[in-house]
Amino acid sequence: MADRNRSRPRLGLRLCLCLGFRAPDQVEEAMEAPPRPLRLRCSVQNYDWGRFGEESTVARLFEGNSGSEIELGRPYAEFWMGTHESGPSFVVASPEAAVAVAEAECLAPGLVTLKKWIGENPGALGVKVVQKWGKNLPFLFKVLSVAKALSIQAHPDKELARMLHKMRPSVYKDPNHKPEMAIALTEFRALCGFVNIEELKDVLVGVPEITELIGNEEASKIISSKDLDGYLDAKAVLRSIFTKLMSASKEAVLQLVPKLKDRLDVESKIRTLTEKEQLVLLLEKQYQADVGVIAAFLFNYVKLSPGEAVYIGSNEPHAYISGDCIECMAASDNVVRAGLTAKYIDVQTLCSMLTYKQGFPEILRGVPVHSYVSRYTPPFDEFEVDRCLLPPKESVVFSAIPGPSIFVIVAGEGTMRISSPAEERKVSQGDVFFVPAQNEIRLIAGADAPIHLYRAGVNNRVFG
């Protein structure tokens, strides 16, 4: 690792990254002498559900980003790129950073948080971003490596987030909402949203353990009805079923989860279990007698191939199951949990906050904006993500845009060039950069391997 670090650019050197795909005459706000792109040192989260050692994309990125050696017996779950205090990114020492922030305020020698730097250099965000969000980066960018299912959870909308933060600031860390999007790096599995009415009927007929927990009366409202009288009735019945299930006594759950497992084990000898049933057995191995094992039947089982994405709005239930992904979200760390976890759970809040929408989520596959670049645009102002797969020796130009971006090099190596003033830097796996508004560069892949990178930025619709 020491040899690799010596071959890398000095941390103080500045780098500009590719940003958008609009011609310069389409940029609305042009700033004089925009701040230069900055290399970031990012944070890692070692949650117990993360992949271990070198199997983890997060571990490999953190090694390249920080120079730290990978600990083979340690889980590496999340790689955070942004300004949230739960996992801040640091600007590598540079002349600009030294001027912007007094040395006494630096949290480490030669380092200052990106949040502090932006506070002293708000022009880096661009005019419209400052007008809408103040001196704050509106998105949080992550890479996740999931070996064990995450909790059944949802993220509150802004109104609920403010209330929860005020009531329990130690649990709900900030007053912001957290819509998010996951883009698969590997085969990726997740539970997202509730199944439709017809599938729910099949579940209640085919999984008697659920009826034992919620009661025959609730189940019969779905099973015996030919059609529910409109969306509101369906929503009300689903809310009642889910709330009773998640609120079931521990004693009942301790009895019925093993019963469910035993039944499926027996049936697996005479028929092929469905994918959802196989998933439930996997969850039982991971979490034993947790009500979330049974609740999984109520959710859509989403399987993403690399390059496919799913977005999740506020107050929508979900649980990541396995795989590595890029994740982008509004700048928040608020999570309301109610199953498949040993962490603090808040069943009452989760059951009351959900929208209870039904149906399979939309799968995004990216819209080509260049021969080598696809864009994923969710219906949220705070963010969008570009995916770039650049073949060896090929190049791509990302034009200047009126908002900030964060870039991460997931794999490969190459060169990034800024045109004015001229600057060139080598880049490789784990490099992360904050790129202020109105910067433009060219990316050139090395001769031996493609470059795989992602850019997070403010949703283009904000700029009109």
Order of alpha helices (4+ residues) and beta strands (2+ residues): alpha-beta-beta-beta-alpha-beta-beta-beta-alpha-beta-alpha-alpha-beta-beta-alpha-beta-beta-alpha-alpha-alpha-alpha-alpha-alpha-alpha-beta-beta-beta-beta-alpha-beta-beta-beta-beta-beta-beta-beta-beta-beta-beta-beta
